[in-house]
Amino acid sequence: MQLRTFAEYLALQVILSIVQVLPIETCARFCRGLAWLANDVLKFRRKVIDENIVGVFPDMPLNERQEMSRKMWYHLFLMGCEIAQAPRKIHDSNWRRHVYIRDKVQMTNYLIDYRPLVAVSGHLGNFEMGGFITGLLGMPSYTVARKLDNPYLDEFINKFRGRNGQFILPKDGSAVAIQEVIDSGGILGILGDQHAGTKGCWIDFLGRAASCHKAVALFTLSGSAPMMVSYCKQTDRPLHYEIGCTGVADPLDMQDELQDVTQLTQWYNDRLADAIYDFPEQYWWVHRRWKEKPVRRTRKQKEALEKAA
């Protein structure tokens, strides 16, 4: 097994070495071919992708679903190429040529605020570049992420993330470290569309029941940390991005209807959905967002929950 994981890492290094010496436009053309191969020939994860798209867009014709799936694969392959080239192509003296910040004033105010910030995004656009650019601008962040199964690949991607000050906190066992980030007024980045199992907080996401981690909302409700929902999407040119904000829930002026976990969780999922509906071809439909269904509670369990509330 160790030999296999190391072989996978070496293969990735060879591919990255090739990608890094090619013009990004050439890489983009290869990505279109790879997208066709993955989607139309190999039909990789076709069932999962089609079920996800149909669940959100039930009236979409088959040919349009296939086109969206193909565009998603292109986006994923291009994302990998951009990650490989970004450290050499985007730096503090030329980032303005590559990045347009749509909500510049609002986002900057919260990023440099003395209070901690919970920055929520999803498997949408090039979220890896979002953290890369934030660190490039001198605002380090801490991102909660699951370790990759291949330790060599995990070390490689974390080196990229940490190049400009995006530090990774493991998904499991980081409660103390996360609290230290909050207490110190740091920026905590979270992908909010992670499945949380049957005991998670169940809400509506893109018209379907989805389970979310309750801790995301609790970081804001139990402290002074505003929650900002943001995105980093690829534009019509490789290595060019638009960063924007679809909403902020600030404890200092948060509406009454956002004062509990379920309401706030539904709110940030609605803001993520706004961005996904805007550019759905850049959402990871291959990602298994919807898994188990909510557990049905017995009458006794419901009565016990009502008494506890």
C-alpha positions as CSV (number, residue, x, y, z in Angstrom):
1,M,0.0,0.0,0.0
2,Q,2.8,2.4,0.9
3,L,4.5,1.7,-2.5
4,R,1.3,2.4,-4.3
5,T,0.7,5.7,-2.5
6,F,4.3,6.8,-3.3
7,A,3.9,5.8,-6.9
8,E,0.7,7.9,-7.1
9,Y,2.7,10.8,-5.7
10,L,5.5,10.4,-8.2
11,A,3.0,10.2,-11.1
12,L,1.4,13.5,-9.9
13,Q,4.9,15.1,-9.6
14,V,5.6,14.1,-13.2
15,I,2.3,15.5,-14.4
16,L,2.8,18.7,-12.5
17,S,6.3,19.2,-13.9
18,I,4.8,19.0,-17.4
19,V,1.9,21.3,-16.5
20,Q,4.2,23.9,-15.0
21,V,6.3,24.3,-18.2
22,L,3.3,24.5,-20.6
23,P,1.4,27.8,-21.3
24,I,-1.8,27.8,-19.3
25,E,-3.8,28.2,-22.6
26,T,-2.3,24.9,-23.8
27,C,-3.2,23.3,-20.5
28,A,-6.8,24.6,-20.9
29,R,-7.1,22.9,-24.3
30,F,-5.8,19.6,-22.8
31,C,-8.4,20.0,-20.0
32,R,-11.2,20.2,-22.5
33,G,-10.0,16.9,-24.0
34,L,-9.7,15.3,-20.6
35,A,-13.2,16.5,-19.7
36,W,-14.6,14.8,-22.8
37,L,-12.7,11.6,-21.9
38,A,-13.9,11.5,-18.3
39,N,-17.4,12.4,-19.1
40,D,-18.3,10.9,-22.4
41,V,-15.9,7.9,-22.7
42,L,-15.0,6.7,-19.2
43,K,-18.3,8.1,-17.8
44,F,-16.5,8.5,-14.5
45,R,-19.0,8.7,-11.6
46,R,-21.7,9.3,-14.1
47,K,-24.5,8.0,-11.8
48,V,-23.6,10.3,-8.9
49,I,-23.2,13.4,-11.1
50,D,-26.5,12.8,-12.9
51,E,-28.4,12.1,-9.7
52,N,-27.0,15.3,-8.2
53,I,-27.9,17.5,-11.2
54,V,-31.4,16.0,-11.6
55,G,-32.1,16.5,-7.9
56,V,-31.4,20.2,-8.3
57,F,-32.6,20.8,-11.9
58,P,-35.3,18.1,-12.4
59,D,-36.5,19.7,-15.7
60,M,-33.1,20.0,-17.3
61,P,-32.9,17.9,-20.5
62,L,-30.4,15.1,-20.7
63,N,-28.2,16.8,-23.3
64,E,-27.9,19.9,-21.0
65,R,-27.1,17.8,-18.0
66,Q,-24.3,16.1,-20.0
67,E,-23.0,19.5,-21.1
68,M,-23.0,20.7,-17.5
69,S,-21.2,17.6,-16.4
70,R,-18.6,18.1,-19.1
71,K,-18.0,21.7,-18.1
72,M,-17.6,20.6,-14.5
73,W,-14.9,18.1,-15.4
74,Y,-13.2,20.9,-17.4
75,H,-13.3,23.1,-14.4
76,L,-11.9,20.5,-12.1
77,F,-9.0,19.6,-14.4
78,L,-8.2,23.3,-15.1
79,M,-8.3,23.9,-11.3
80,G,-5.5,21.4,-10.9
81,C,-3.5,23.2,-13.6
82,E,-4.1,26.6,-12.0
83,I,-2.9,25.3,-8.6
84,A,0.3,24.0,-10.2
85,Q,1.0,27.3,-12.0
86,A,-0.3,29.9,-9.6
87,P,2.7,30.2,-7.3
88,R,4.9,31.1,-10.3
89,K,2.4,33.3,-12.1
90,I,0.5,35.2,-9.4
91,H,2.3,37.3,-6.8
92,D,2.0,40.5,-4.8
93,S,3.0,42.8,-7.6
94,N,0.6,41.5,-10.3
95,W,-2.4,39.9,-8.6
96,R,-4.7,42.7,-9.7
97,R,-4.3,41.5,-13.3
98,H,-5.6,38.1,-12.3
99,V,-8.2,38.9,-9.6
100,Y,-11.3,41.0,-9.5
101,I,-12.8,41.5,-6.0
102,R,-16.5,42.3,-6.5
103,D,-17.3,43.3,-2.9
104,K,-14.0,44.8,-2.1
105,V,-15.0,47.3,0.6
106,Q,-17.3,44.9,2.5
107,M,-14.9,42.0,2.4
108,T,-11.9,44.0,3.3
109,N,-13.7,45.5,6.3
110,Y,-14.4,42.1,7.8
111,L,-11.0,40.5,6.8
112,I,-9.1,43.2,8.7
113,D,-11.6,43.6,11.6
114,Y,-10.2,43.0,15.1
115,R,-12.9,40.3,15.6
116,P,-12.5,36.7,14.3
117,L,-14.1,35.8,11.0
118,V,-15.8,32.6,9.9
119,A,-15.3,32.5,6.1
120,V,-17.7,29.9,4.6
121,S,-17.4,28.7,1.1
122,G,-18.2,25.4,-0.7
123,H,-17.0,23.0,-3.4
124,L,-17.5,25.8,-5.9
125,G,-15.2,27.6,-8.2
126,N,-11.5,27.4,-7.4
127,F,-11.8,27.7,-3.6
128,E,-8.2,26.7,-3.2
129,M,-7.2,29.9,-5.0
130,G,-9.5,31.8,-2.7
131,G,-7.3,30.9,0.3
132,F,-4.1,31.4,-1.8
133,I,-5.1,35.0,-2.7
134,T,-6.2,35.9,0.8
135,G,-2.8,34.9,2.1
136,L,-1.1,36.7,-0.7
137,L,-2.8,39.9,0.4
138,G,-1.3,39.6,3.8
139,M,-4.3,38.0,5.6
140,P,-3.4,34.5,6.8
141,S,-6.2,32.1,7.4
142,Y,-6.8,28.7,9.0
143,T,-8.8,26.2,7.0
144,V,-10.5,23.1,8.4
145,A,-10.0,20.3,5.9
146,R,-10.0,16.5,5.9
147,K,-6.6,14.8,5.4
148,L,-6.1,13.2,2.0
149,D,-5.9,9.4,2.0
150,N,-2.5,9.6,0.3
151,P,-0.1,11.2,2.9
152,Y,2.4,12.3,0.1
153,L,-0.4,14.1,-1.8
154,D,-1.7,15.5,1.5
155,E,1.7,17.0,2.3
156,F,2.0,18.4,-1.3
157,I,-1.3,20.2,-1.3
158,N,-0.7,21.6,2.2
159,K,2.6,23.0,1.1
160,F,0.7,24.9,-1.7
161,R,-1.9,26.1,0.8
162,G,0.7,27.2,3.3
163,R,2.8,29.1,0.8
164,N,1.1,32.4,1.5
165,G,-0.2,31.7,5.0
166,Q,-3.2,29.4,4.6
167,F,-2.7,27.0,7.5
168,I,-4.6,23.7,7.5
169,L,-6.4,22.3,10.6
170,P,-7.4,18.6,10.5
171,K,-11.1,18.0,10.4
172,D,-10.8,15.7,13.4
173,G,-9.1,16.6,16.7
174,S,-8.7,20.4,16.1
175,A,-11.2,21.7,18.5
176,V,-8.6,23.4,20.7
177,A,-6.7,24.9,17.7
178,I,-10.0,26.2,16.2
179,Q,-10.9,27.9,19.5
180,E,-7.4,29.5,19.6
181,V,-8.0,30.9,16.1
182,I,-11.4,32.4,17.3
183,D,-9.9,33.7,20.5
184,S,-7.0,35.4,18.7
185,G,-9.3,37.1,16.1
186,G,-8.1,35.0,13.2
187,I,-9.8,34.0,10.0
188,L,-11.3,30.5,10.0
189,G,-12.1,29.1,6.6
190,I,-14.7,26.3,6.2
191,L,-16.2,24.4,3.3
192,G,-19.9,24.6,4.4
193,D,-21.2,21.9,2.1
194,Q,-19.7,18.9,3.9
195,H,-22.1,16.0,4.8
196,A,-22.4,15.7,8.5
197,G,-24.2,12.4,8.8
198,T,-27.7,11.6,10.2
199,K,-27.1,13.5,13.4
200,G,-26.2,16.7,11.7
201,C,-28.3,19.8,11.3
202,W,-30.7,19.1,8.5
203,I,-31.7,21.9,6.2
204,D,-32.7,22.5,2.6
205,F,-29.8,22.9,0.2
206,L,-30.6,23.5,-3.4
207,G,-34.1,22.1,-2.9
208,R,-33.0,18.8,-1.2
209,A,-32.5,17.8,2.5
210,A,-28.9,18.0,3.5
211,S,-27.0,17.5,6.7
212,C,-24.6,20.1,8.0
213,H,-22.1,20.4,10.9
214,K,-23.7,22.4,13.7
215,A,-20.3,23.8,14.8
216,V,-20.2,26.2,11.8
217,A,-23.1,28.2,13.1
218,L,-22.0,27.9,16.7
219,F,-18.7,29.7,16.0
220,T,-20.8,32.8,15.2
221,L,-23.7,32.3,17.7
222,S,-21.4,31.5,20.7
223,G,-18.9,34.3,20.1
224,S,-18.3,37.6,18.3
225,A,-17.2,36.0,15.0
226,P,-19.1,37.3,11.9
227,M,-19.9,34.7,9.2
228,M,-19.1,35.7,5.6
229,V,-20.2,33.5,2.7
230,S,-17.8,34.0,-0.2
231,Y,-16.7,32.4,-3.5
232,C,-13.8,32.4,-5.9
233,K,-14.9,31.6,-9.4
234,Q,-13.0,31.1,-12.6
235,T,-13.7,33.7,-15.2
236,D,-13.5,33.3,-19.0
237,R,-9.7,33.1,-18.9
238,P,-7.4,30.6,-17.0
239,L,-5.7,32.0,-13.9
240,H,-8.3,34.8,-13.7
241,Y,-10.8,34.9,-10.9
242,E,-13.7,36.8,-9.4
243,I,-13.9,36.9,-5.7
244,G,-17.2,37.9,-4.1
245,C,-19.4,37.8,-1.0
246,T,-23.0,36.6,-1.1
247,G,-23.8,37.6,2.5
248,V,-22.6,38.4,6.0
249,A,-24.2,37.4,9.3
250,D,-22.8,39.8,11.9
251,P,-23.5,39.2,15.6
252,L,-23.6,43.0,16.2
253,D,-26.6,43.5,14.0
254,M,-27.8,39.9,13.2
255,Q,-31.5,39.6,12.5
256,D,-33.7,37.8,15.1
257,E,-34.5,34.9,12.7
258,L,-30.8,33.9,12.6
259,Q,-30.4,33.4,16.3
260,D,-30.3,29.6,16.4
261,V,-28.2,26.9,14.8
262,T,-30.8,25.7,12.3
263,Q,-31.8,29.2,11.1
264,L,-28.2,30.3,10.6
265,T,-27.2,27.1,9.0
266,Q,-30.1,27.5,6.5
267,W,-29.1,31.1,5.9
268,Y,-25.5,30.3,4.9
269,N,-26.6,27.4,2.7
270,D,-29.0,29.7,0.9
271,R,-26.1,32.1,0.3
272,L,-24.0,29.2,-1.1
273,A,-27.0,28.2,-3.3
274,D,-27.2,31.8,-4.7
275,A,-23.6,31.4,-6.0
276,I,-24.1,27.9,-7.3
277,Y,-27.2,28.9,-9.3
278,D,-25.2,31.8,-10.7
279,F,-22.4,29.5,-12.2
280,P,-23.6,25.8,-11.7
281,E,-21.0,24.4,-14.1
282,Q,-18.3,25.2,-11.4
283,Y,-19.9,23.2,-8.6
284,W,-18.6,19.8,-7.8
285,W,-21.5,17.7,-8.8
286,V,-19.2,14.7,-8.4
287,H,-19.1,15.6,-4.7
288,R,-21.6,13.4,-2.7
289,R,-23.3,16.2,-0.8
290,W,-26.6,14.4,-0.3
291,K,-26.3,11.0,1.3
292,E,-28.4,9.6,4.1
293,K,-31.9,11.0,4.8
294,P,-32.8,12.6,8.2
295,V,-33.5,10.1,11.0
296,R,-37.2,9.9,11.8
297,R,-37.7,10.5,15.5
298,T,-40.3,8.8,17.6
299,R,-43.0,10.7,19.4
300,K,-41.1,10.2,22.7
301,Q,-37.9,11.5,21.2
302,K,-39.7,14.6,19.9
303,E,-41.3,15.2,23.3
304,A,-37.9,14.9,25.0
305,L,-36.4,17.4,22.5
306,E,-39.3,19.9,23.1
307,K,-38.8,19.6,26.9
308,A,-35.1,20.2,26.5
309,A,-35.7,23.3,24.4
